[in-house]
Amino acid sequence: MRRVVSGSRSFALFWWDFIVGDDWRIAAGVVLALAGTAAIATTSIPA
């Protein structure tokens, strides 16, 4: 069981480092841009 937890923790840390990388502000901007696009796409406003 301990090996599974260690493996899943390593997997999560890899993706955190891959997505966030050196600058968390860029990752936050991408998330906000995707959320804004998704919010506009659900309305009747032409994008």
Backbone bond lengths (Angstrom), bond angles and torsions (degrees), N, CA, C in turn:
res aa  C-N    CA-C-N  psi(-1)  N-CA   C-N-CA  omega(-1)  CA-C   N-CA-C  phi
1 M - - - 1.449 - - 1.531 110.50 -
2 R 1.305 116.03 -38.72 1.462 120.31 -178.19 1.527 110.80 -63.90
3 R 1.320 116.12 -34.42 1.460 121.08 179.62 1.527 111.16 -67.80
4 V 1.327 116.22 -35.71 1.466 120.55 178.24 1.526 110.03 -66.44
5 V 1.316 116.77 -43.68 1.463 120.99 179.36 1.520 109.83 -64.13
6 S 1.308 117.31 -42.71 1.457 121.31 179.55 1.527 110.83 -64.46
7 G 1.316 116.77 -40.99 1.465 120.69 178.71 1.517 112.35 -66.73
8 S 1.329 117.00 -42.45 1.460 119.72 179.84 1.525 111.15 -69.95
9 R 1.319 117.62 -33.37 1.461 121.01 176.30 1.527 110.02 -66.72
10 S 1.309 116.31 -43.06 1.464 119.89 177.65 1.527 111.05 -63.04
11 F 1.310 116.85 -40.15 1.463 121.90 178.81 1.528 110.55 -62.75
12 A 1.336 116.19 -45.34 1.462 120.69 179.43 1.528 111.16 -65.45
13 L 1.305 117.55 -40.66 1.463 120.29 179.01 1.522 111.23 -66.46
14 F 1.334 117.81 -35.91 1.458 120.68 176.57 1.526 110.27 -61.31
15 W 1.332 117.51 -48.26 1.456 119.96 -178.07 1.518 111.19 -67.98
16 W 1.325 118.05 -35.60 1.462 120.49 175.96 1.524 109.70 -60.61
17 D 1.317 116.98 -47.12 1.460 120.62 -179.58 1.522 111.09 -67.58
18 F 1.329 117.78 -35.86 1.460 121.58 -179.73 1.519 111.52 -68.57
19 I 1.334 117.21 -42.35 1.468 120.96 -176.48 1.529 110.87 -81.43
20 V 1.303 117.84 -49.19 1.447 121.07 -176.48 1.527 110.42 -78.52
21 G 1.312 116.52 -44.00 1.454 120.76 177.34 1.517 112.91 63.31
22 D 1.320 115.97 -138.03 1.456 120.74 -176.04 1.523 112.78 -85.28
23 D 1.318 118.29 -24.19 1.459 120.26 -174.18 1.526 110.07 -126.91
24 W 1.311 116.85 107.66 1.458 121.29 -177.90 1.520 111.22 -69.87
25 R 1.342 117.86 -21.65 1.463 120.31 -178.47 1.518 111.65 -69.02
26 I 1.307 117.70 -35.49 1.468 120.72 177.26 1.525 109.45 -66.45
27 A 1.331 116.75 -44.22 1.468 120.30 178.36 1.520 111.08 -61.57
28 A 1.331 117.30 -40.57 1.467 120.85 178.20 1.524 110.88 -65.99
29 G 1.323 117.53 -38.72 1.466 121.14 177.51 1.511 112.35 -63.84
30 V 1.326 116.67 -40.42 1.468 120.38 178.08 1.517 110.46 -64.76
31 V 1.318 116.74 -43.04 1.467 120.27 178.69 1.526 110.68 -62.87
32 L 1.329 117.31 -43.02 1.468 120.42 178.43 1.532 111.51 -65.18
33 A 1.317 117.48 -39.29 1.463 120.33 178.52 1.525 110.88 -64.89
34 L 1.326 117.19 -42.39 1.466 120.14 178.08 1.529 111.25 -66.04
35 A 1.320 116.97 -39.74 1.470 120.13 178.62 1.523 110.66 -66.03
36 G 1.326 117.35 -40.67 1.462 120.52 177.57 1.512 112.26 -64.35
37 T 1.324 116.52 -41.77 1.460 120.60 177.68 1.526 111.16 -63.85
38 A 1.316 116.37 -41.65 1.466 119.97 178.13 1.525 111.15 -64.86
39 A 1.331 116.93 -38.57 1.457 120.42 179.32 1.530 111.08 -66.48
40 I 1.319 117.06 -40.58 1.477 120.23 178.89 1.526 110.47 -70.40
41 A 1.312 117.81 -35.06 1.462 120.96 -178.13 1.528 112.39 -66.54
42 T 1.331 117.99 -24.27 1.471 120.19 -179.83 1.519 112.83 -84.92
43 T 1.331 117.53 -6.06 1.458 121.07 179.48 1.530 109.67 -98.85
44 S 1.305 115.70 178.67 1.463 120.10 178.98 1.537 111.48 -91.02
45 I 1.320 117.48 5.12 1.458 121.92 178.23 1.513 109.01 -72.90
46 P 1.340 117.79 125.33 1.463 117.61 177.47 1.536 110.03 -70.17
47 A 1.294 114.68 131.91 1.469 119.14 -177.54 1.512 110.68 -95.08
